[in-house]
Amino acid sequence: MKIVMKPIEMISWSKIDGSITPLRFRLKEENKEDPQASTTVVKVNNIVLKKEEKLAGKRTVIYRCQSMMDDREKVYELKYELETCRWFLYKV
């Protein structure tokens, strides 16, 4: 997998115990020639792995997920920063 680290908009589910489950996210494709950037919505079909890490002093939760993209099953990783409450498409 390749590290891309792109910020994303996320819809997630939070339980009473504080655990967070990602449901779907929106990714804006940046194109320098086209000022109107296209967006892609991806539904998280399956969460394969969830782990907590501390990177550069920031506590993060990494989710390895699977989804259907372009008629193919793709594996990718999402990162949630606990301190800043930001989501990223971490690896593709």
C-alpha positions in Angstrom: 0.0 0.0 0.0 1.1 3.5 -0.7 0.8 6.4 1.8 -1.4 9.2 0.5 -2.5 11.0 3.7 -5.4 13.0 2.2 -8.0 14.7 4.5 -11.5 13.3 4.1 -15.0 14.1 5.2 -16.4 11.2 7.3 -19.7 9.9 8.5 -19.1 7.6 11.6 -21.0 5.8 14.3 -20.1 6.5 18.0 -21.1 4.1 20.7 -21.8 4.9 24.4 -18.4 3.4 25.3 -16.6 6.0 23.0 -15.7 3.6 20.2 -16.0 5.0 16.7 -17.0 3.0 13.6 -16.4 4.7 10.1 -19.5 4.3 7.8 -18.7 6.2 4.6 -16.4 9.1 3.5 -16.1 11.7 0.8 -12.8 12.3 -0.9 -12.2 15.4 -3.1 -10.1 14.7 -6.1 -7.7 17.6 -6.7 -7.0 18.5 -10.3 -4.9 21.6 -11.1 -6.4 22.0 -14.6 -10.0 21.7 -13.4 -11.0 24.2 -10.7 -14.2 22.2 -10.1 -12.8 19.3 -8.1 -14.8 16.1 -8.3 -15.8 14.2 -5.2 -16.1 10.5 -4.6 -18.2 8.9 -1.9 -17.0 5.5 -0.6 -19.1 3.2 1.7 -17.0 1.2 4.2 -18.1 -2.4 3.6 -15.8 -4.2 6.1 -13.4 -3.2 8.8 -10.6 -5.8 8.8 -8.3 -4.3 11.5 -8.5 -1.6 14.1 -5.4 -0.5 16.0 -4.3 2.5 18.1 -0.9 4.1 17.5 1.1 7.0 18.7 2.8 8.8 15.7 4.8 12.0 16.2 3.3 12.4 19.6 -0.3 12.2 18.4 -2.6 9.4 19.4 -4.3 7.9 16.3 -6.6 5.0 15.5 -5.9 3.2 12.2 -8.7 1.3 10.5 -7.9 -1.2 7.7 -11.0 -1.4 5.6 -12.5 -3.0 2.4 -14.9 -1.4 -0.1 -16.1 -1.8 -3.6 -14.4 0.8 -5.8 -14.6 0.8 -9.6 -16.2 -2.7 -9.5 -13.3 -4.1 -7.5 -12.8 -4.9 -3.9 -10.1 -2.6 -2.5 -8.2 -2.5 0.8 -7.2 0.8 2.3 -6.4 2.4 5.6 -8.2 5.3 7.4 -6.6 7.3 10.1 -8.4 9.2 12.9 -6.4 11.6 15.0 -7.9 11.7 18.6 -6.4 15.1 19.5 -7.7 17.0 16.5 -10.7 14.8 15.6 -9.6 14.7 11.9 -10.0 11.8 9.4 -7.5 10.9 6.7 -7.3 8.4 3.9 -3.9 7.1 5.0 -2.9 4.3 2.7 -4.3 2.9 -0.6 
